[in-house]
């Protein structure tokens, strides 16, 4: 029973880290997209 509890806790911790990582990469992607839009707008002028 102790092994199952430990395994479950590790699984939940891993899932939390993965979800946090996804949000971080999503934010970086949005930032890069905004920079690209500004460069594109500057090039049009």
Residue pairs with C-beta under 8 A, 6 or more apart in sequence:
none
